[in-house]
Amino acid sequence: MSCRKFAPEEVLRTVQRERVTSMSLAGDWMLRPLLDALAGPLEGTYCSSLFSVSSSGAVLAETVRRQFR
């Protein structure tokens, strides 16, 4: 059985390329790397297609939610 590693840059490129409208994440451990990538190497990535982002299975910290907005 192979296990893929979470790759925030790949996720963001997919959001931009496919114009993803909805995403479900597993709390801060997924959203923080996405935010870091958007603030760094993928700054300017088109993500305005996202209509809904939810956290399933883990709570998002208030500071992370604010940063995401």
PQR file with spaces between the fields and no chain letter, atoms N, CA, C, O and H, PARSE charges and radii, in Angstrom:
ATOM       1  N    MET     1       0.851   -1.171    0.000 -0.4000 1.5000
ATOM       2  CA   MET     1       0.000    0.000    0.000 -0.0000 2.0000
ATOM       3  C    MET     1       0.899    1.238    0.000  0.5500 1.7000
ATOM       4  O    MET     1       1.829    1.335    0.800 -0.5500 1.4000
ATOM       5  N    SER     2       0.623    2.154   -0.875 -0.4000 1.5000
ATOM       6  CA   SER     2       1.408    3.395   -0.890 -0.0000 2.0000
ATOM       7  C    SER     2       0.584    4.524   -0.279  0.5500 1.7000
ATOM       8  O    SER     2      -0.645    4.539   -0.349 -0.5500 1.4000
ATOM       9  H    SER     2      -0.134    2.075   -1.525  0.4000 1.0000
ATOM      10  N    CYS     3       1.286    5.443    0.308 -0.4000 1.5000
ATOM      11  CA   CYS     3       0.629    6.577    0.955 -0.0000 2.0000
ATOM      12  C    CYS     3       1.208    7.858    0.365  0.5500 1.7000
ATOM      13  O    CYS     3       2.421    8.064    0.390 -0.5500 1.4000
ATOM      14  H    CYS     3       2.285    5.431    0.365  0.4000 1.0000
ATOM      15  N    ARG     4       0.352    8.706   -0.157 -0.4000 1.5000
ATOM      16  CA   ARG     4       0.813    9.972   -0.721 -0.0000 2.0000
ATOM      17  C    ARG     4       0.985   10.990    0.388  0.5500 1.7000
ATOM      18  O    ARG     4       0.197   11.041    1.332 -0.5500 1.4000
ATOM      19  H    ARG     4      -0.633    8.539   -0.177  0.4000 1.0000
ATOM      20  N    LYS     5       2.005   11.786    0.266 -0.4000 1.5000
ATOM      21  CA   LYS     5       2.277   12.849    1.217 -0.0000 2.0000
ATOM      22  C    LYS     5       1.465   14.082    0.817  0.5500 1.7000
ATOM      23  O    LYS     5       1.297   14.356   -0.371 -0.5500 1.4000
ATOM      24  H    LYS     5       2.646   11.745   -0.501  0.4000 1.0000
ATOM      25  N    PHE     6       0.966   14.816    1.795 -0.4000 1.5000
ATOM      26  CA   PHE     6       0.235   16.050    1.536 -0.0000 2.0000
ATOM      27  C    PHE     6       1.188   17.058    0.910  0.5500 1.7000
ATOM      28  O    PHE     6       2.229   17.371    1.487 -0.5500 1.4000
ATOM      29  H    PHE     6       1.102   14.593    2.760  0.4000 1.0000
ATOM      30  N    ALA     7       0.844   17.559   -0.249 -0.4000 1.5000
ATOM      31  CA   ALA     7       1.692   18.494   -0.995 -0.0000 2.0000
ATOM      32  C    ALA     7       0.910   19.783   -1.245  0.5500 1.7000
ATOM      33  O    ALA     7       0.184   19.878   -2.234 -0.5500 1.4000
ATOM      34  H    ALA     7      -0.002   17.305   -0.718  0.4000 1.0000
ATOM      35  N    PRO     8       1.050   20.784   -0.357 -0.5600 1.5000
ATOM      36  CA   PRO     8       0.255   21.999   -0.484  0.2800 2.0000
ATOM      37  C    PRO     8       0.420   22.706   -1.826  0.5500 1.7000
ATOM      38  O    PRO     8      -0.546   23.253   -2.357 -0.5500 1.4000
ATOM      39  N    GLU     9       1.633   22.700   -2.382 -0.4000 1.5000
ATOM      40  CA   GLU     9       1.851   23.356   -3.669 -0.0000 2.0000
ATOM      41  C    GLU     9       1.035   22.673   -4.763  0.5500 1.7000
ATOM      42  O    GLU     9       0.461   23.334   -5.628 -0.5500 1.4000
ATOM      43  H    GLU     9       2.418   22.255   -1.951  0.4000 1.0000
ATOM      44  N    GLU    10       0.993   21.347   -4.713 -0.4000 1.5000
ATOM      45  CA   GLU    10       0.213   20.580   -5.697 -0.0000 2.0000
ATOM      46  C    GLU    10      -1.279   20.877   -5.544  0.5500 1.7000
ATOM      47  O    GLU    10      -1.992   21.028   -6.536 -0.5500 1.4000
ATOM      48  H    GLU    10       1.460   20.810   -4.010  0.4000 1.0000
ATOM      49  N    VAL    11      -1.738   20.959   -4.314 -0.4000 1.5000
ATOM      50  CA   VAL    11      -3.150   21.271   -4.054 -0.0000 2.0000
ATOM      51  C    VAL    11      -3.495   22.641   -4.635  0.5500 1.7000
ATOM      52  O    VAL    11      -4.507   22.787   -5.320 -0.5500 1.4000
ATOM      53  H    VAL    11      -1.159   20.837   -3.508  0.4000 1.0000
ATOM      54  N    LEU    12      -2.668   23.633   -4.368 -0.4000 1.5000
ATOM      55  CA   LEU    12      -2.954   24.985   -4.852 -0.0000 2.0000
ATOM      56  C    LEU    12      -2.882   25.081   -6.372  0.5500 1.7000
ATOM      57  O    LEU    12      -3.676   25.796   -6.983 -0.5500 1.4000
ATOM      58  H    LEU    12      -1.845   23.515   -3.811  0.4000 1.0000
ATOM      59  N    ARG    13      -1.952   24.378   -6.979 -0.4000 1.5000
ATOM      60  CA   ARG    13      -1.889   24.370   -8.450 -0.0000 2.0000
ATOM      61  C    ARG    13      -3.146   23.728   -9.043  0.5500 1.7000
ATOM      62  O    ARG    13      -3.645   24.161  -10.081 -0.5500 1.4000
ATOM      63  H    ARG    13      -1.307   23.798   -6.482  0.4000 1.0000
ATOM      64  N    THR    14      -3.648   22.694   -8.372 -0.4000 1.5000
ATOM      65  CA   THR    14      -4.875   22.034   -8.823 -0.0000 2.0000
ATOM      66  C    THR    14      -6.070   22.965   -8.676  0.5500 1.7000
ATOM      67  O    THR    14      -6.914   23.039   -9.569 -0.5500 1.4000
ATOM      68  H    THR    14      -3.242   22.342   -7.529  0.4000 1.0000
ATOM      69  N    VAL    15      -6.146   23.671   -7.558 -0.4000 1.5000
ATOM      70  CA   VAL    15      -7.232   24.644   -7.354 -0.0000 2.0000
ATOM      71  C    VAL    15      -7.239   25.659   -8.498  0.5500 1.7000
ATOM      72  O    VAL    15      -8.287   25.973   -9.061 -0.5500 1.4000
ATOM      73  H    VAL    15      -5.460   23.611   -6.832  0.4000 1.0000
ATOM      74  N    GLN    16      -6.063   26.159   -8.825 -0.4000 1.5000
ATOM      75  CA   GLN    16      -5.968   27.166   -9.890 -0.0000 2.0000
ATOM      76  C    GLN    16      -6.301   26.569  -11.262  0.5500 1.7000
ATOM      77  O    GLN    16      -7.104   27.133  -12.005 -0.5500 1.4000
ATOM      78  H    GLN    16      -5.212   25.904   -8.368  0.4000 1.0000
ATOM      79  N    ARG    17      -5.694   25.444  -11.592 -0.4000 1.5000
ATOM      80  CA   ARG    17      -5.854   24.824  -12.915 -0.0000 2.0000
ATOM      81  C    ARG    17      -7.285   24.353  -13.158  0.5500 1.7000
ATOM      82  O    ARG    17      -7.841   24.571  -14.234 -0.5500 1.4000
ATOM      83  H    ARG    17      -5.042   24.986  -10.987  0.4000 1.0000
ATOM      84  N    GLU    18      -7.878   23.706  -12.152 -0.4000 1.5000
ATOM      85  CA   GLU    18      -9.207   23.112  -12.305 -0.0000 2.0000
ATOM      86  C    GLU    18     -10.339   24.022  -11.831  0.5500 1.7000
ATOM      87  O    GLU    18     -11.514   23.669  -11.929 -0.5500 1.4000
ATOM      88  H    GLU    18      -7.426   23.529  -11.278  0.4000 1.0000
ATOM      89  N    ARG    19      -9.973   25.186  -11.323 -0.4000 1.5000
ATOM      90  CA   ARG    19     -10.966   26.132  -10.781 -0.0000 2.0000
ATOM      91  C    ARG    19     -11.873   25.450   -9.748  0.5500 1.7000
ATOM      92  O    ARG    19     -13.101   25.495   -9.831 -0.5500 1.4000
ATOM      93  H    ARG    19      -9.019   25.472  -11.244  0.4000 1.0000
ATOM      94  N    VAL    20     -11.218   24.826   -8.786 -0.4000 1.5000
ATOM      95  CA   VAL    20     -11.904   24.099   -7.713 -0.0000 2.0000
ATOM      96  C    VAL    20     -12.811   25.057   -6.949  0.5500 1.7000
ATOM      97  O    VAL    20     -12.421   26.189   -6.662 -0.5500 1.4000
ATOM      98  H    VAL    20     -10.221   24.790   -8.718  0.4000 1.0000
ATOM      99  N    THR    21     -14.017   24.607   -6.621 -0.4000 1.5000
ATOM     100  CA   THR    21     -14.975   25.457   -5.915 -0.0000 2.0000
ATOM     101  C    THR    21     -15.157   25.076   -4.447  0.5500 1.7000
ATOM     102  O    THR    21     -15.632   25.887   -3.653 -0.5500 1.4000
ATOM     103  H    THR    21     -14.333   23.687   -6.854  0.4000 1.0000
ATOM     104  N    SER    22     -14.782   23.845   -4.078 -0.4000 1.5000
ATOM     105  CA   SER    22     -15.003   23.386   -2.707 -0.0000 2.0000
ATOM     106  C    SER    22     -13.855   22.475   -2.268  0.5500 1.7000
ATOM     107  O    SER    22     -13.373   21.644   -3.038 -0.5500 1.4000
ATOM     108  H    SER    22     -14.396   23.186   -4.723  0.4000 1.0000
ATOM     109  N    MET    23     -13.430   22.650   -1.016 -0.4000 1.5000
ATOM     110  CA   MET    23     -12.361   21.830   -0.444 -0.0000 2.0000
ATOM     111  C    MET    23     -12.702   21.479    0.991  0.5500 1.7000
ATOM     112  O    MET    23     -13.263   22.291    1.728 -0.5500 1.4000
ATOM     113  H    MET    23     -13.822   23.326   -0.391  0.4000 1.0000
ATOM     114  N    SER    24     -12.357   20.262    1.378 -0.4000 1.5000
ATOM     115  CA   SER    24     -12.493   19.843    2.763 -0.0000 2.0000
ATOM     116  C    SER    24     -11.102   19.481    3.277  0.5500 1.7000
ATOM     117  O    SER    24     -10.413   18.645    2.694 -0.5500 1.4000
ATOM     118  H    SER    24     -11.901   19.603    0.780  0.4000 1.0000
ATOM     119  N    LEU    25     -10.702   20.117    4.368 -0.4000 1.5000
ATOM     120  CA   LEU    25      -9.375   19.928    4.951 -0.0000 2.0000
ATOM     121  C    LEU    25      -9.489   19.285    6.328  0.5500 1.7000
ATOM     122  O    LEU    25     -10.576   19.214    6.902 -0.5500 1.4000
ATOM     123  H    LEU    25     -11.263   20.796    4.842  0.4000 1.0000
ATOM     124  N    ALA    26      -8.368   18.822    6.846 -0.4000 1.5000
ATOM     125  CA   ALA    26      -8.334   18.227    8.185 -0.0000 2.0000
ATOM     126  C    ALA    26      -7.631   19.184    9.139  0.5500 1.7000
ATOM     127  O    ALA    26      -6.552   18.884    9.650 -0.5500 1.4000
ATOM     128  H    ALA    26      -7.486   18.879    6.380  0.4000 1.0000
ATOM     129  N    GLY    27      -8.240   20.320    9.371 -0.4000 1.5000
ATOM     130  CA   GLY    27      -7.756   21.257   10.374 -0.0000 2.0000
ATOM     131  C    GLY    27      -6.497   22.026   10.008  0.5500 1.7000
ATOM     132  O    GLY    27      -6.102   22.122    8.845 -0.5500 1.4000
ATOM     133  H    GLY    27      -9.116   20.564    8.955  0.4000 1.0000
ATOM     134  N    ASP    28      -5.884   22.569   11.055 -0.4000 1.5000
ATOM     135  CA   ASP    28      -4.701   23.430   10.910 -0.0000 2.0000
ATOM     136  C    ASP    28      -3.548   22.751   10.190  0.5500 1.7000
ATOM     137  O    ASP    28      -2.828   23.396    9.426 -0.5500 1.4000
ATOM     138  H    ASP    28      -6.204   22.492   12.000  0.4000 1.0000
ATOM     139  N    TRP    29      -3.362   21.446   10.427 -0.4000 1.5000
ATOM     140  CA   TRP    29      -2.200   20.772    9.850 -0.0000 2.0000
ATOM     141  C    TRP    29      -2.244   20.778    8.329  0.5500 1.7000
ATOM     142  O    TRP    29      -1.209   20.583    7.693 -0.5500 1.4000
ATOM     143  H    TRP    29      -3.947   20.923   11.047  0.4000 1.0000
ATOM     144  N    MET    30      -3.417   20.998    7.721 -0.4000 1.5000
ATOM     145  CA   MET    30      -3.510   21.118    6.265 -0.0000 2.0000
ATOM     146  C    MET    30      -3.595   22.573    5.815  0.5500 1.7000
ATOM     147  O    MET    30      -3.013   22.945    4.797 -0.5500 1.4000
ATOM     148  H    MET    30      -4.258   21.156    8.238  0.4000 1.0000
ATOM     149  N    LEU    31      -4.317   23.391    6.570 -0.4000 1.5000
ATOM     150  CA   LEU    31      -4.507   24.780    6.140 -0.0000 2.0000
ATOM     151  C    LEU    31      -3.243   25.616    6.317  0.5500 1.7000
ATOM     152  O    LEU    31      -2.935   26.443    5.458 -0.5500 1.4000
ATOM     153  H    LEU    31      -4.790   23.088    7.397  0.4000 1.0000
ATOM     154  N    ARG    32      -2.511   25.424    7.400 -0.4000 1.5000
ATOM     155  CA   ARG    32      -1.281   26.214    7.625 -0.0000 2.0000
ATOM     156  C    ARG    32      -0.284   26.085    6.470  0.5500 1.7000
ATOM     157  O    ARG    32       0.208   27.108    5.993 -0.5500 1.4000
ATOM     158  H    ARG    32      -2.761   24.752    8.097  0.4000 1.0000
ATOM     159  N    PRO    33       0.040   24.863    5.997 -0.5600 1.5000
ATOM     160  CA   PRO    33       0.971   24.755    4.863  0.2800 2.0000
ATOM     161  C    PRO    33       0.435   25.410    3.584  0.5500 1.7000
ATOM     162  O    PRO    33       1.205   25.948    2.788 -0.5500 1.4000
ATOM     163  N    LEU    34      -0.878   25.362    3.395 -0.4000 1.5000
ATOM     164  CA   LEU    34      -1.462   26.038    2.237 -0.0000 2.0000
ATOM     165  C    LEU    34      -1.257   27.548    2.344  0.5500 1.7000
ATOM     166  O    LEU    34      -0.882   28.202    1.371 -0.5500 1.4000
ATOM     167  H    LEU    34      -1.503   24.925    4.042  0.4000 1.0000
ATOM     168  N    LEU    35      -1.505   28.090    3.525 -0.4000 1.5000
ATOM     169  CA   LEU    35      -1.313   29.524    3.744 -0.0000 2.0000
ATOM     170  C    LEU    35       0.156   29.913    3.590  0.5500 1.7000
ATOM     171  O    LEU    35       0.467   30.958    3.019 -0.5500 1.4000
ATOM     172  H    LEU    35      -1.810   27.558    4.316  0.4000 1.0000
ATOM     173  N    ASP    36       1.055   29.076    4.097 -0.4000 1.5000
ATOM     174  CA   ASP    36       2.494   29.339    3.951 -0.0000 2.0000
ATOM     175  C    ASP    36       2.897   29.362    2.482  0.5500 1.7000
ATOM     176  O    ASP    36       3.676   30.219    2.063 -0.5500 1.4000
ATOM     177  H    ASP    36       0.802   28.227    4.561  0.4000 1.0000
ATOM     178  N    ALA    37       2.373   28.432    1.703 -0.4000 1.5000
ATOM     179  CA   ALA    37       2.695   28.378    0.276 -0.0000 2.0000
ATOM     180  C    ALA    37       2.149   29.611   -0.444  0.5500 1.7000
ATOM     181  O    ALA    37       2.802   30.157   -1.333 -0.5500 1.4000
ATOM     182  H    ALA    37       1.740   27.737    2.043  0.4000 1.0000
ATOM     183  N    LEU    38       0.949   30.048   -0.054 -0.4000 1.5000
ATOM     184  CA   LEU    38       0.362   31.241   -0.683 -0.0000 2.0000
ATOM     185  C    LEU    38       1.111   32.519   -0.307  0.5500 1.7000
ATOM     186  O    LEU    38       1.110   33.493   -1.060 -0.5500 1.4000
ATOM     187  H    LEU    38       0.419   29.605    0.668  0.4000 1.0000
ATOM     188  N    ALA    39       1.745   32.505    0.855 -0.4000 1.5000
ATOM     189  CA   ALA    39       2.526   33.671    1.294 -0.0000 2.0000
ATOM     190  C    ALA    39       3.950   33.614    0.764  0.5500 1.7000
ATOM     191  O    ALA    39       4.678   34.605    0.829 -0.5500 1.4000
ATOM     192  H    ALA    39       1.746   31.713    1.467  0.4000 1.0000
ATOM     193  N    GLY    40       4.351   32.466    0.242 -0.4000 1.5000
ATOM     194  CA   GLY    40       5.724   32.294   -0.220 -0.0000 2.0000
ATOM     195  C    GLY    40       5.808   31.936   -1.688  0.5500 1.7000
ATOM     196  O    GLY    40       5.543   32.769   -2.554 -0.5500 1.4000
ATOM     197  H    GLY    40       3.761   31.661    0.189  0.4000 1.0000
ATOM     198  N    PRO    41       6.181   30.682   -1.971 -0.5600 1.5000
ATOM     199  CA   PRO    41       6.490   30.302   -3.349  0.2800 2.0000
ATOM     200  C    PRO    41       5.316   30.394   -4.330  0.5500 1.7000
ATOM     201  O    PRO    41       5.535   30.557   -5.530 -0.5500 1.4000
ATOM     202  N    LEU    42       4.095   30.295   -3.847 -0.4000 1.5000
ATOM     203  CA   LEU    42       2.943   30.350   -4.742 -0.0000 2.0000
ATOM     204  C    LEU    42       2.113   31.613   -4.543  0.5500 1.7000
ATOM     205  O    LEU    42       0.912   31.627   -4.814 -0.5500 1.4000
ATOM     206  H    LEU    42       3.917   30.162   -2.872  0.4000 1.0000
ATOM     207  N    GLU    43       2.760   32.668   -4.070 -0.4000 1.5000
ATOM     208  CA   GLU    43       2.066   33.942   -3.907 -0.0000 2.0000
ATOM     209  C    GLU    43       1.479   34.359   -5.249  0.5500 1.7000
ATOM     210  O    GLU    43       2.144   34.284   -6.282 -0.5500 1.4000
ATOM     211  H    GLU    43       3.736   32.657   -3.850  0.4000 1.0000
ATOM     212  N    GLY    44       0.236   34.793   -5.220 -0.4000 1.5000
ATOM     213  CA   GLY    44      -0.436   35.218   -6.446 -0.0000 2.0000
ATOM     214  C    GLY    44      -1.201   34.101   -7.140  0.5500 1.7000
ATOM     215  O    GLY    44      -1.790   34.317   -8.199 -0.5500 1.4000
ATOM     216  H    GLY    44      -0.304   34.854   -4.381  0.4000 1.0000
ATOM     217  N    THR    45      -1.197   32.897   -6.545 -0.4000 1.5000
ATOM     218  CA   THR    45      -1.947   31.786   -7.129 -0.0000 2.0000
ATOM     219  C    THR    45      -3.431   32.118   -7.119  0.5500 1.7000
ATOM     220  O    THR    45      -3.960   32.589   -6.113 -0.5500 1.4000
ATOM     221  H    THR    45      -0.719   32.721   -5.685  0.4000 1.0000
ATOM     222  N    TYR    46      -4.096   31.874   -8.230 -0.4000 1.5000
ATOM     223  CA   TYR    46      -5.522   32.154   -8.383 -0.0000 2.0000
ATOM     224  C    TYR    46      -6.342   31.143   -7.591  0.5500 1.7000
ATOM     225  O    TYR    46      -6.365   29.955   -7.913 -0.5500 1.4000
ATOM     226  H    TYR    46      -3.666   31.491   -9.048  0.4000 1.0000
ATOM     227  N    CYS    47      -7.016   31.634   -6.547 -0.4000 1.5000
ATOM     228  CA   CYS    47      -7.859   30.753   -5.726 -0.0000 2.0000
ATOM     229  C    CYS    47      -9.264   31.326   -5.555  0.5500 1.7000
ATOM     230  O    CYS    47     -10.029   30.846   -4.718 -0.5500 1.4000
ATOM     231  H    CYS    47      -6.998   32.599   -6.286  0.4000 1.0000
ATOM     232  N    SER    48      -9.607   32.332   -6.328 -0.4000 1.5000
ATOM     233  CA   SER    48     -10.907   32.973   -6.129 -0.0000 2.0000
ATOM     234  C    SER    48     -12.074   32.094   -6.572  0.5500 1.7000
ATOM     235  O    SER    48     -13.229   32.444   -6.331 -0.5500 1.4000
ATOM     236  H    SER    48      -8.986   32.722   -7.008  0.4000 1.0000
ATOM     237  N    SER    49     -11.796   30.970   -7.209 -0.4000 1.5000
ATOM     238  CA   SER    49     -12.866   30.043   -7.570 -0.0000 2.0000
ATOM     239  C    SER    49     -13.428   29.334   -6.335  0.5500 1.7000
ATOM     240  O    SER    49     -14.557   28.845   -6.360 -0.5500 1.4000
ATOM     241  H    SER    49     -10.857   30.686   -7.405  0.4000 1.0000
ATOM     242  N    LEU    50     -12.630   29.278   -5.242 -0.4000 1.5000
ATOM     243  CA   LEU    50     -13.076   28.581   -4.029 -0.0000 2.0000
ATOM     244  C    LEU    50     -14.279   29.281   -3.416  0.5500 1.7000
ATOM     245  O    LEU    50     -14.221   30.458   -3.058 -0.5500 1.4000
ATOM     246  H    LEU    50     -11.713   29.675   -5.221  0.4000 1.0000
ATOM     247  N    PHE    51     -15.357   28.541   -3.304 -0.4000 1.5000
ATOM     248  CA   PHE    51     -16.583   29.052   -2.721 -0.0000 2.0000
ATOM     249  C    PHE    51     -16.736   28.558   -1.287  0.5500 1.7000
ATOM     250  O    PHE    51     -17.301   29.240   -0.431 -0.5500 1.4000
ATOM     251  H    PHE    51     -15.404   27.585   -3.595  0.4000 1.0000
ATOM     252  N    SER    52     -16.214   27.348   -1.048 -0.4000 1.5000
ATOM     253  CA   SER    52     -16.394   26.713    0.255 -0.0000 2.0000
ATOM     254  C    SER    52     -15.125   25.965    0.663  0.5500 1.7000
ATOM     255  O    SER    52     -14.588   25.165   -0.103 -0.5500 1.4000
ATOM     256  H    SER    52     -15.755   26.795   -1.743  0.4000 1.0000
ATOM     257  N    VAL    53     -14.655   26.237    1.880 -0.4000 1.5000
ATOM     258  CA   VAL    53     -13.540   25.496    2.464 -0.0000 2.0000
ATOM     259  C    VAL    53     -13.981   25.079    3.855  0.5500 1.7000
ATOM     260  O    VAL    53     -14.325   25.922    4.683 -0.5500 1.4000
ATOM     261  H    VAL    53     -15.091   26.886    2.503  0.4000 1.0000
ATOM     262  N    SER    54     -13.973   23.778    4.110 -0.4000 1.5000
ATOM     263  CA   SER    54     -14.418   23.294    5.416 -0.0000 2.0000
ATOM     264  C    SER    54     -13.320   22.461    6.057  0.5500 1.7000
ATOM     265  O    SER    54     -12.416   21.958    5.389 -0.5500 1.4000
ATOM     266  H    SER    54     -13.694   23.093    3.437  0.4000 1.0000
ATOM     267  N    SER    55     -13.426   22.332    7.366 -0.4000 1.5000
ATOM     268  CA   SER    55     -12.510   21.491    8.117 -0.0000 2.0000
ATOM     269  C    SER    55     -13.294   20.300    8.641  0.5500 1.7000
ATOM     270  O    SER    55     -14.317   20.456    9.308 -0.5500 1.4000
ATOM     271  H    SER    55     -14.160   22.741    7.909  0.4000 1.0000
ATOM     272  N    SER    56     -12.806   19.126    8.334 -0.4000 1.5000
ATOM     273  CA   SER    56     -13.481   17.908    8.740 -0.0000 2.0000
ATOM     274  C    SER    56     -12.533   17.075    9.591  0.5500 1.7000
ATOM     275  O    SER    56     -11.439   16.730    9.142 -0.5500 1.4000
ATOM     276  H    SER    56     -11.975   19.000    7.792  0.4000 1.0000
ATOM     277  N    GLY    57     -12.930   16.759   10.779 -0.4000 1.5000
ATOM     278  CA   GLY    57     -12.134   15.897   11.632 -0.0000 2.0000
ATOM     279  C    GLY    57     -11.179   16.621   12.560  0.5500 1.7000
ATOM     280  O    GLY    57     -10.584   16.001   13.442 -0.5500 1.4000
ATOM     281  H    GLY    57     -13.818   17.040   11.143  0.4000 1.0000
ATOM     282  N    ALA    58     -11.023   17.924   12.375 -0.4000 1.5000
ATOM     283  CA   ALA    58     -10.146   18.702   13.248 -0.0000 2.0000
ATOM     284  C    ALA    58     -10.605   20.157   13.235  0.5500 1.7000
ATOM     285  O    ALA    58     -11.053   20.673   12.211 -0.5500 1.4000
ATOM     286  H    ALA    58     -11.506   18.427   11.659  0.4000 1.0000
ATOM     287  N    VAL    59     -10.489   20.788   14.357 -0.4000 1.5000
ATOM     288  CA   VAL    59     -10.914   22.179   14.500 -0.0000 2.0000
ATOM     289  C    VAL    59      -9.823   23.103   13.965  0.5500 1.7000
ATOM     290  O    VAL    59      -8.632   22.834   14.120 -0.5500 1.4000
ATOM     291  H    VAL    59     -10.125   20.369   15.188  0.4000 1.0000
ATOM     292  N    LEU    60     -10.253   24.199   13.328 -0.4000 1.5000
ATOM     293  CA   LEU    60      -9.312   25.226   12.885 -0.0000 2.0000
ATOM     294  C    LEU    60      -9.129   26.244   14.001  0.5500 1.7000
ATOM     295  O    LEU    60     -10.107   26.711   14.586 -0.5500 1.4000
ATOM     296  H    LEU    60     -11.221   24.417   13.202  0.4000 1.0000
ATOM     297  N    ALA    61      -7.891   26.584   14.294 -0.4000 1.5000
ATOM     298  CA   ALA    61      -7.616   27.615   15.294 -0.0000 2.0000
ATOM     299  C    ALA    61      -8.134   28.959   14.781  0.5500 1.7000
ATOM     300  O    ALA    61      -8.107   29.221   13.578 -0.5500 1.4000
ATOM     301  H    ALA    61      -7.097   26.204   13.819  0.4000 1.0000
ATOM     302  N    GLU    62      -8.597   29.791   15.679 -0.4000 1.5000
ATOM     303  CA   GLU    62      -9.126   31.107   15.304 -0.0000 2.0000
ATOM     304  C    GLU    62      -8.089   31.923   14.538  0.5500 1.7000
ATOM     305  O    GLU    62      -8.433   32.602   13.570 -0.5500 1.4000
ATOM     306  H    GLU    62      -8.618   29.578   16.656  0.4000 1.0000
ATOM     307  N    THR    63      -6.843   31.866   14.952 -0.4000 1.5000
ATOM     308  CA   THR    63      -5.797   32.638   14.262 -0.0000 2.0000
ATOM     309  C    THR    63      -5.609   32.155   12.825  0.5500 1.7000
ATOM     310  O    THR    63      -5.374   32.965   11.928 -0.5500 1.4000
ATOM     311  H    THR    63      -6.564   31.314   15.737  0.4000 1.0000
ATOM     312  N    VAL    64      -5.710   30.859   12.600 -0.4000 1.5000
ATOM     313  CA   VAL    64      -5.568   30.303   11.252 -0.0000 2.0000
ATOM     314  C    VAL    64      -6.764   30.703   10.398  0.5500 1.7000
ATOM     315  O    VAL    64      -6.604   31.045    9.226 -0.5500 1.4000
ATOM     316  H    VAL    64      -5.901   30.201   13.328  0.4000 1.0000
ATOM     317  N    ARG    65      -7.953   30.662   10.975 -0.4000 1.5000
ATOM     318  CA   ARG    65      -9.158   31.095   10.237 -0.0000 2.0000
ATOM     319  C    ARG    65      -9.057   32.550    9.828  0.5500 1.7000
ATOM     320  O    ARG    65      -9.392   32.906    8.698 -0.5500 1.4000
ATOM     321  H    ARG    65      -8.083   30.385   11.927  0.4000 1.0000
ATOM     322  N    ARG    66      -8.596   33.396   10.743 -0.4000 1.5000
ATOM     323  CA   ARG    66      -8.438   34.821   10.419 -0.0000 2.0000
ATOM     324  C    ARG    66      -7.425   35.021    9.314  0.5500 1.7000
ATOM     325  O    ARG    66      -7.657   35.801    8.391 -0.5500 1.4000
ATOM     326  H    ARG    66      -8.325   33.106   11.661  0.4000 1.0000
ATOM     327  N    GLN    67      -6.315   34.330    9.398 -0.4000 1.5000
ATOM     328  CA   GLN    67      -5.280   34.447    8.373 -0.0000 2.0000
ATOM     329  C    GLN    67      -5.814   33.990    7.014  0.5500 1.7000
ATOM     330  O    GLN    67      -5.493   34.585    5.985 -0.5500 1.4000
ATOM     331  H    GLN    67      -6.127   33.696   10.148  0.4000 1.0000
ATOM     332  N    PHE    68      -6.620   32.947    7.016 -0.4000 1.5000
ATOM     333  CA   PHE    68      -7.182   32.427    5.771 -0.0000 2.0000
ATOM     334  C    PHE    68      -8.133   33.414    5.110  0.5500 1.7000
ATOM     335  O    PHE    68      -8.139   33.564    3.888 -0.5500 1.4000
ATOM     336  H    PHE    68      -6.880   32.464    7.852  0.4000 1.0000
ATOM     337  N    ARG    69      -8.923   34.073    5.915 -0.4000 1.5000
ATOM     338  CA   ARG    69      -9.875   35.052    5.352 -0.0000 2.0000
ATOM     339  C    ARG    69      -9.126   36.136    4.640  0.5500 1.7000
ATOM     340  O    ARG    69      -9.738   37.056    4.097 -0.5500 1.4000
ATOM     341  H    ARG    69      -8.919   33.951    6.907  0.4000 1.0000
